[in-house]
C-alpha cells in the first residue's frame, strides 16, 4: 500500500466519550498542577498558617489529595494507551506500518514536551509520556490476559521497589536532586525556606524565572524516578491498550456490567484508600524510612481504583443518556487537550509568577482553586467556540501535520 494512505483519525470517526474523558482529565491535572504554579506546594507550615485562608486551605488541600491527586493523570494515561491501539488498528487496516506512524508521532510529542519542560515549566508530563510510550510496541503481540496481568503487576511494582529501597536504605536517584541543588547554588538561588518565594517576591522577573527553570528539569526527573512514576504510567498505558483492543469506547453498552462492577469496587476501595493515603501524608515519613511503605501501598490501592471508578461512572451516564448529556461540553476541551494543557501553563505563568501579575506566593487553595476553575471554564467556552470554525486545535493540527506529512484542512468549509 502507498504511504499516502497513512492518515490521522477521521473527524467523523472520533469517539465522543474519549474526548469527554480527556477534557475531564485536563481539569483534574490542572487542579493538581496549580499547587506548583502558585508555589503553595513549596510552602512551609509556618507560611501556610500565616495565610488568612489557612483552615479552608487545609480542607481543600486534603480533598484534592484524596480525590484528585494521581487519579487524573491516570485517566490521561489510560486514554494514551487507547490512542495507541487506535493507531495500530487504523493503520493496519490500511496496510501501513503502524509503528512508523506511532514513533513519528511520539518523536514530535517528545520535542513539544522537551520545549515545555526546559523552556516553560518543570511539571511537564508530555516528555515522560513520549519516552514511556516508546515501550508500548513491546506489548502489542501479548494476549489480552497477559496485557492485563502485566498492567496490574506494573501498578503494584512500586511497592516491591520501595521495599528494596527500605531494605538497602537506598536513595538511588539522590544524585539528580543534588545536581539540581548544585545548579541552584551556581545561579544564586537560596538554599533555605525562602526558596518558596523566589518566583513570587516583589521584583522577581525574567531572570528569576530562567534561574528557576535552569535546575527544574533535574528536580522533575528526580521526583518522577523517586515516586516510581514510570511503572505506574506504563501500567495504565497497558490498561488502555486492552480497552482499545476490545474497542470498549465504541461499544459502551456492551460493557455496562463491567462498568458497574468497576464503579462499585473502585469507589469502595478507592475512597477509603485515598482518605487513608491523605492522612498518612501528614506523617512526612518517606522512603527509605520503613513507614514510607504505607504511602506506597495506599497509593497503589487507591489511585487506580478511584480513577477507574470515575471513568466507569461517566461511561455509565453516557450509556444511559445515549451520549446526549452535558459531558459533551467537555469533548471539545479533550479534542484540543494538548493546546489546552500548554495554554494552562502559559496562563499560569502570566497570572501567578512574578514574571507576570505575581498573584501567587501569598495565596492558598481557597483562592487559587477558583482561579483555576475560571481558567478551565474559559477553556470550555473557547474550545466549544473553536470547533465551530476549525477542525483541529492549533497544537493538534501542528502535531498531525508533522506526524503525517500531509496538508490537513485546518479551517472548516461552510
C-alpha positions as CSV (number, residue, x, y, z in Angstrom):
1,X,0.0,0.0,0.0
2,X,1.1,3.6,-0.6
3,X,2.3,5.5,2.4
4,X,-0.1,8.2,1.3
5,X,-2.9,6.2,3.0
6,X,-1.4,7.0,6.4
7,X,-3.9,9.5,7.9
8,X,-4.9,10.8,11.3
9,X,-8.2,9.7,12.8
10,X,-11.1,11.0,10.6
11,X,-13.2,13.6,12.3
12,X,-16.3,11.5,11.8
13,X,-14.6,8.5,13.5
14,X,-13.8,10.2,16.8
15,X,-15.4,8.7,19.9
16,X,-17.1,11.4,21.9
17,X,-16.6,9.6,25.2
18,X,-12.9,9.6,24.8
19,X,-12.8,13.3,24.1
20,X,-15.1,14.0,27.1
21,X,-12.9,11.9,29.4
22,X,-9.8,13.7,28.1
23,X,-11.5,17.0,28.8
24,X,-12.4,15.9,32.3
25,X,-8.8,14.7,32.9
26,X,-7.4,18.1,31.9
27,X,-9.4,19.7,34.7
28,X,-8.0,17.4,37.4
29,X,-4.5,17.6,36.1
30,X,-4.7,21.4,36.3
31,X,-6.1,21.4,39.8
32,X,-3.1,19.2,40.7
33,X,-0.6,21.4,38.9
34,X,-1.8,24.7,40.3
35,X,-0.2,23.7,43.6
36,X,3.2,24.0,41.9
37,X,2.3,27.1,39.8
38,X,1.3,29.1,42.8
39,X,4.3,27.9,45.0
40,X,1.9,26.6,47.6
41,X,3.3,23.1,47.3
42,X,6.7,24.5,48.4
43,X,5.3,26.5,51.4
44,X,6.5,25.6,54.9
45,X,3.8,25.0,57.5
46,X,4.5,28.4,59.0
47,X,3.9,30.1,55.7
48,X,0.6,28.3,55.2
49,X,-0.5,29.1,58.8
50,X,0.2,32.8,58.1
51,X,-2.5,32.8,55.3
52,X,-5.9,34.2,56.3
53,X,-7.5,31.2,54.5
54,X,-5.4,28.6,56.4
55,X,-8.2,26.4,57.6
56,X,-10.1,26.4,54.3
57,X,-6.8,25.8,52.5
58,X,-6.2,22.7,54.7
59,X,-9.6,21.2,53.9
60,X,-9.4,21.9,50.2
61,X,-5.8,20.6,50.0
62,X,-6.9,17.4,51.7
63,X,-9.8,16.9,49.4
64,X,-7.6,17.5,46.4
65,X,-5.1,14.9,47.7
66,X,-7.8,12.4,48.3
67,X,-9.9,12.8,45.2
68,X,-7.7,14.4,42.5
69,X,-4.0,13.8,43.1
70,X,-2.8,11.0,40.8
71,X,-6.3,10.0,39.6
72,X,-6.5,12.3,36.6
73,X,-3.0,11.7,35.2
74,X,-4.0,8.0,35.4
75,X,-7.1,8.7,33.3
76,X,-4.9,10.5,30.8
77,X,-2.5,7.6,30.8
78,X,-5.4,5.2,30.2
79,X,-6.5,7.3,27.2
80,X,-3.0,7.4,25.8
81,X,-3.0,3.6,25.7
82,X,-6.3,3.6,24.0
83,X,-5.0,6.0,21.4
84,X,-2.0,3.7,20.7
85,X,-4.4,0.8,20.0
86,X,-6.4,3.0,17.6
87,X,-3.2,4.0,15.7
88,X,-2.3,0.3,15.4
89,X,-5.7,-0.9,14.2
90,X,-6.4,2.0,11.9
91,X,-3.1,1.8,10.1
92,X,-3.0,-2.0,9.9
93,X,-6.4,-1.9,8.2
94,X,-4.8,0.4,5.5
95,X,-1.7,-1.7,5.1
96,X,0.5,0.9,6.7
97,X,3.3,0.1,9.1
98,X,1.7,1.4,12.3
99,X,5.0,1.6,14.3
100,X,6.4,4.1,11.8
101,X,3.5,6.4,12.3
102,X,3.4,5.8,16.1
103,X,7.1,6.6,16.6
104,X,7.0,9.6,14.4
105,X,4.1,10.9,16.5
106,X,5.9,10.2,19.7
107,X,9.0,12.0,18.4
108,X,7.0,15.1,17.8
109,X,5.5,14.8,21.2
110,X,8.9,14.4,22.7
111,X,10.0,17.7,21.1
112,X,6.9,19.5,22.3
113,X,7.4,18.1,25.8
114,X,11.1,19.0,25.9
115,X,10.3,22.6,25.0
116,X,7.6,22.7,27.6
117,X,9.9,21.2,30.3
118,X,13.1,23.1,29.6
119,X,11.6,26.5,28.5
120,X,8.3,26.9,30.4
121,X,7.5,24.7,33.3
122,X,9.1,21.9,35.3
123,X,5.9,19.9,35.8
124,X,5.7,18.7,32.2
125,X,4.2,15.3,31.6
126,X,4.5,15.1,27.8
127,X,8.1,14.2,27.7
128,X,7.6,11.3,30.1
129,X,4.6,10.1,28.0
130,X,6.7,10.2,24.8
131,X,9.6,8.2,26.4
132,X,7.4,5.6,28.1
133,X,5.2,5.4,25.1
134,X,8.2,4.0,23.2
135,X,7.8,0.8,25.2
136,X,4.2,0.2,24.2
137,X,5.0,-1.7,20.9
138,X,6.8,-4.3,23.0
139,X,3.4,-5.5,24.3
140,X,1.4,-5.4,21.1
141,X,1.7,-9.1,20.4
142,X,0.9,-10.1,24.0
143,X,-2.5,-11.7,24.7
144,X,-5.3,-9.7,26.3
145,X,-4.9,-11.6,29.5
146,X,-1.1,-11.0,29.6
147,X,-1.6,-7.3,29.0
148,X,-3.9,-7.1,32.0
149,X,-1.7,-9.1,34.2
150,X,1.3,-7.0,33.2
151,X,-0.6,-3.8,33.8
152,X,-1.6,-4.9,37.4
153,X,2.0,-6.0,38.1
154,X,3.4,-2.7,37.0
155,X,0.9,-0.8,39.1
156,X,1.8,-2.9,42.1
157,X,5.6,-2.9,41.4
158,X,6.4,0.4,43.2
159,X,5.6,-1.5,46.5
160,X,8.3,-4.0,45.7
161,X,10.7,-1.3,44.5
162,X,10.2,0.6,47.7
163,X,10.6,-2.5,49.9
164,X,14.1,-2.9,48.3
165,X,14.9,0.7,48.9
166,X,14.0,0.3,52.6
167,X,16.0,-2.9,53.0
168,X,19.1,-1.4,51.4
169,X,18.4,2.1,52.9
170,X,18.9,3.4,49.4
171,X,18.2,6.6,47.7
172,X,19.3,5.6,44.2
173,X,18.3,8.9,42.5
174,X,19.6,11.3,45.1
175,X,22.4,12.4,42.8
176,X,19.9,14.0,40.4
177,X,18.5,16.0,43.3
178,X,22.0,17.1,44.3
179,X,22.6,18.1,40.7
180,X,19.6,20.4,40.9
181,X,20.9,21.9,44.1
182,X,24.3,22.5,42.6
183,X,22.7,24.3,39.6
184,X,20.7,26.4,42.1
185,X,23.8,27.3,44.0
186,X,25.6,28.4,40.9
187,X,22.7,30.7,39.9
188,X,22.3,32.2,43.4
189,X,19.0,30.6,44.4
190,X,18.5,30.4,48.2
191,X,19.1,27.0,49.8
192,X,16.7,27.6,52.6
193,X,12.9,28.1,53.1
194,X,13.0,31.4,51.2
195,X,13.2,29.4,48.0
196,X,9.4,29.0,48.1
197,X,9.1,32.8,47.5
198,X,11.8,33.1,44.8
199,X,9.5,33.3,41.8
200,X,6.8,35.4,43.6
201,X,8.5,38.0,45.6
202,X,8.4,41.7,44.7
203,X,10.8,42.4,41.9
204,X,11.1,38.8,40.7
205,X,11.0,38.7,36.9
206,X,12.6,37.2,33.8
207,X,16.0,36.4,35.5
208,X,14.4,34.6,38.4
209,X,12.2,32.6,36.1
210,X,15.2,31.5,33.9
211,X,17.3,30.7,37.0
212,X,14.4,28.6,38.4
213,X,14.0,26.7,35.1
214,X,17.7,26.0,34.8
215,X,17.5,23.4,37.5
216,X,13.8,22.5,37.3
217,X,14.3,19.6,34.9
218,X,16.6,17.9,37.4
219,X,14.1,18.1,40.2
220,X,11.4,16.9,37.9
221,X,13.4,13.8,36.8
222,X,14.3,13.1,40.4
223,X,10.7,13.3,41.5
224,X,9.4,11.1,38.7
225,X,12.0,8.4,39.4
226,X,11.7,8.6,43.1
227,X,8.0,8.2,43.1
228,X,8.2,5.3,40.6
229,X,6.1,7.1,38.0
230,X,7.4,5.1,35.1
231,X,5.8,1.7,36.0
232,X,2.6,3.5,37.2
233,X,2.2,5.2,33.9
234,X,3.2,2.2,31.8
235,X,0.7,0.1,33.7
236,X,-2.1,2.5,32.8
237,X,-0.9,2.5,29.2
238,X,-1.4,-1.3,29.2
239,X,-4.9,-1.0,30.6
240,X,-5.7,1.5,27.8
241,X,-4.2,-0.9,25.3
242,X,-6.5,-3.6,26.4
243,X,-9.6,-1.3,26.4
244,X,-8.6,-0.1,22.9
245,X,-8.2,-3.7,21.6
246,X,-11.7,-4.5,22.8
247,X,-13.0,-1.2,21.3
248,X,-14.8,-0.6,24.6
249,X,-15.1,3.1,23.8
250,X,-17.1,2.3,20.6
251,X,-19.4,-0.3,22.2
252,X,-20.0,1.1,25.6
253,X,-23.4,-0.5,26.2
254,X,-21.9,-4.0,25.7
255,X,-19.7,-3.4,28.8
256,X,-22.4,-2.0,31.1
257,X,-21.9,-4.9,33.6
258,X,-18.1,-4.3,33.7
259,X,-18.5,-0.6,34.2
260,X,-21.0,-1.2,37.1
261,X,-18.5,-3.5,38.8
262,X,-15.6,-1.1,38.3
263,X,-17.7,1.8,39.6
264,X,-18.8,-0.2,42.7
265,X,-15.4,-1.7,43.7
266,X,-13.5,1.4,42.5
267,X,-15.3,3.6,44.9
268,X,-15.5,1.0,47.7
269,X,-11.7,0.5,47.6
270,X,-10.6,3.8,46.2
271,X,-12.4,6.3,48.5
272,X,-11.2,4.8,51.9
273,X,-7.8,4.1,50.4
274,X,-7.5,7.7,49.2
275,X,-8.6,9.1,52.5
276,X,-6.1,7.0,54.4
277,X,-3.4,8.0,51.8
278,X,-4.1,11.6,52.6
279,X,-4.0,11.2,56.3
280,X,-0.6,9.4,56.1
281,X,0.8,12.3,54.0
282,X,0.9,14.3,57.2
283,X,3.4,12.0,58.9
284,X,6.2,13.1,56.5
285,X,7.7,9.6,56.5
286,X,9.3,8.9,53.2
287,X,11.3,6.0,51.7
288,X,13.8,4.7,52.7
289,X,12.1,5.1,56.1
290,X,10.0,1.9,56.6
291,X,6.9,3.9,57.4
292,X,7.0,5.3,53.9
293,X,5.9,1.9,52.7
294,X,2.4,2.7,54.0
295,X,2.3,5.5,51.4
296,X,3.4,3.2,48.7
297,X,0.7,0.6,49.5
298,X,-2.1,3.1,49.9
299,X,-1.2,4.9,46.7
300,X,-1.4,1.5,44.8
301,X,-4.8,0.5,46.2
302,X,-6.4,3.9,46.0
303,X,-5.3,5.8,42.8
304,X,-6.1,3.3,40.1
305,X,-9.4,2.0,41.6
306,X,-10.7,5.6,42.0
307,X,-9.5,6.5,38.5
308,X,-11.4,3.5,37.0
309,X,-14.5,4.4,39.1
310,X,-14.5,7.9,37.7
311,X,-14.2,6.6,34.2
312,X,-16.9,4.0,34.7
313,X,-19.3,6.4,36.3
314,X,-19.0,8.8,33.3
315,X,-19.3,5.9,30.8
316,X,-22.5,4.6,32.6
317,X,-24.0,8.1,32.4
318,X,-23.0,8.3,28.8
319,X,-24.7,5.0,28.1
320,X,-27.9,6.0,30.0
321,X,-28.2,9.2,28.1
322,X,-27.1,7.8,24.8
323,X,-24.3,10.4,24.6
324,X,-26.8,13.3,24.8
325,X,-25.6,15.0,28.0
326,X,-23.7,17.9,29.4
327,X,-20.5,15.9,29.4
328,X,-20.4,16.7,25.7
329,X,-19.4,20.2,26.6
330,X,-16.0,18.8,27.7
331,X,-15.4,16.9,24.5
332,X,-14.0,19.9,22.6
333,X,-11.7,20.6,25.5
334,X,-10.4,17.0,25.1
335,X,-10.2,17.3,21.3
336,X,-7.6,20.1,21.8
337,X,-6.2,18.7,25.1
338,X,-2.6,19.4,24.0
339,X,-3.4,23.0,23.2
340,X,-5.3,23.5,26.5
341,X,-2.6,21.8,28.6
342,X,0.1,24.1,27.2
343,X,-2.2,27.1,27.5
344,X,-2.8,26.3,31.2
345,X,1.0,26.6,31.7
346,X,1.2,29.9,29.8
347,X,-1.8,31.5,31.6
348,X,-0.5,30.3,35.0
349,X,3.0,31.8,34.4
350,X,1.3,35.1,33.4
351,X,-1.1,35.1,36.4
352,X,0.9,33.6,39.2
353,X,4.6,34.1,38.6
354,X,6.5,37.3,39.5
355,X,7.3,37.5,35.8
356,X,3.6,38.4,35.3
357,X,1.0,39.6,37.7
358,X,2.6,37.9,40.7
359,X,-0.6,36.7,42.2
360,X,0.9,33.6,43.8
361,X,3.2,33.3,46.8
362,X,0.6,34.7,49.1
363,X,-2.5,32.6,48.4
364,X,-3.7,29.1,49.1
365,X,-6.3,26.7,47.6
366,X,-9.2,28.7,48.8
367,X,-8.1,31.5,46.4
368,X,-6.2,29.7,43.6
369,X,-8.8,26.9,43.1
370,X,-11.5,29.5,41.9
371,X,-8.9,31.0,39.6
372,X,-8.1,27.5,38.2
373,X,-11.8,26.8,37.7
374,X,-12.3,30.1,36.0
375,X,-9.5,29.4,33.6
376,X,-10.9,25.9,32.9
377,X,-14.4,27.3,32.3
378,X,-12.9,29.8,29.9
379,X,-11.3,26.9,28.1
380,X,-14.6,25.0,27.9
381,X,-16.3,28.0,26.3
382,X,-13.4,28.8,24.0
383,X,-12.9,25.2,22.9
384,X,-16.6,24.8,22.0
385,X,-16.5,28.0,20.0
386,X,-13.2,27.0,18.3
387,X,-14.6,23.8,16.8
388,X,-17.5,25.6,15.2
389,X,-14.9,27.2,13.0
390,X,-11.9,24.9,12.9
391,X,-11.3,21.1,12.5
392,X,-8.3,20.9,14.9
393,X,-6.9,22.7,17.9
394,X,-3.7,24.7,16.9
395,X,-1.2,22.4,18.5
396,X,-3.2,19.3,17.5
397,X,-3.1,20.5,13.9
398,X,0.7,21.1,14.0
399,X,1.2,17.7,15.7
400,X,-0.7,15.9,13.0
401,X,0.9,17.9,10.2
402,X,4.3,16.9,11.3
403,X,3.3,13.3,12.0
404,X,1.6,12.5,8.7
405,X,3.4,15.0,6.4
406,X,0.1,16.0,4.8
407,X,-1.8,19.2,4.5
408,X,-4.8,18.9,6.8
409,X,-7.8,21.2,6.4
410,X,-7.5,23.5,9.4
411,X,-10.5,25.7,8.9
412,X,-14.0,24.3,8.3
413,X,-15.5,25.0,5.0
414,X,-19.0,26.4,5.2
